Amino acid sequence: MIPLETVQQETEKKVSPDFVRISMASAIALRLRSGRFSRDFEFGGINLLLNYENGCLSDCGYCGLARTRPGDYEDKSFIRVEWPMVETDQLIDRMAEHEDKLTRLCISMVTHGRAYKDTYDITKRLRAKVKTPLSLLIAPPTLNEEKLQSFKDLGVDMIGVGLDAVSEKVFKQHRTDVPNGSLRWDNYWNIINASRRIFGPWKVNIHTVVGLGETDLDLVDMFYHLKDNEILAYLFNFNPEEDSRMGDWVSPHITRWRRIQLVKHLIENYNLQKKDIEFNSDGGIERISAEGNDIQIAIQSLDQGLPFMTNGCPNEAGTEVGCTRPYGSYRPSESFRDFPFQPETDDLKLIRKELALDELIK
Ligand code: SF4
C-alpha cells in the first residue's frame, strides 16, 4: 500500500492534467504575464505543455527538457524561454474570455506514461469551452492508431510531430531511447503515417530542425517526401540550450538558414524541381536555376517575405498562420530567424544580404 504521506505529496504536486505549462508568449497574449514583444504584431497562438515531476522520459541531445539535462524539470526552459505553470481550468476560462483573439491552440505532449490519458483529459476540457482550432504536438512513443483516432473524435483537427532530425542517422545520433524502447525512427514514421491516414491530407505536420548535423540535401529530400505525401513541413532553427548535450553546438549560419527557407518555399509553392538545385560534394546547396518565370519573380521579389515567415498550423479560415511561436527559433535578444508577421522593407533588404542572393541564382 502507498503511504498516505506519499499520496498527499503527489496530489499537492502541480502536474498535468490539472496543471500545464504555457509558453511565455501565450502567457503575455492571455494577460497572465506582463511583457511586450520587440515589435508590434497580433498574436493568438496558445501553446500548452504537459508537466510532470519526473518530466519527459526522452533524452534528446538538443532539448531543454531532456531527462539528463541538469536541474529540476519544473525549472527547465524549453526552446530557451521560460514556460510558466498555470492551473488548467483557470487557463481554459481565460482562453474562453479571449477566444475572439485566439488563432490556434496546441497541446505539446512529452514522453511519459500518463501523457495520452492527460492529453485526452485536457483536450476534452478545452473542447467543452473553447472552439478555436486545436492541434496536438504528439509524443509518438506514447501513441497508437486507436489513441490517435480518439483525439480526432474529440475534435483535434491537426497533428504535429517533432521529428526534428530529418535523417535516420541524425535522429539516432541525438535522440536516445526511452525505457520502453519506442523512441525509434521507424516508430516515429509508423505514427506519422497513421496520423496522415486518420487526419487526412495537409492535416499532419512535421517539425524539422536545421542545424542538427544534417545536410541541405537531407532537408530537401525530406521536403519532397512530405509534399508527395501531403504532409506539411515546418521549419525550425537549431539554437543551443545551455547545459544540454548540444549546448556547445552553434546555430546554423544565417546564410544557410535563409537559403533553406527560400528553397523550401519554392519547392512547396512554385514546384521547384530537384534537378534545378545544385548541391556541392558535402550536400550543401550551391545554386538554384531559376528558369520558370514565376520562380524568377518569386526570387527577385523574395515573394514579399513569405518564405521567411514562421511555419505553423493555420487559423480557422486557413488563410494565415495561427501558431507563430515568437522566439521558437531564436532568443528574444536576437533578430528574427522566422517572422511572426510579414517582413517589412528593411527586413527584406537585410534578408537579401543574408541570402547572398547573387551567388545563389544562376
Ligand atoms: S505548428 Fe504550432 S500548433 Fe502546429 S503542431 Fe507545431 S506547435 Fe502545435
Residues whose N, C-alpha, C, O or C-beta is under 5 A from the ligand:
A	BS01	SF4	L105 C106 S135 L136 L137 G160 N311 G312 C313 C323
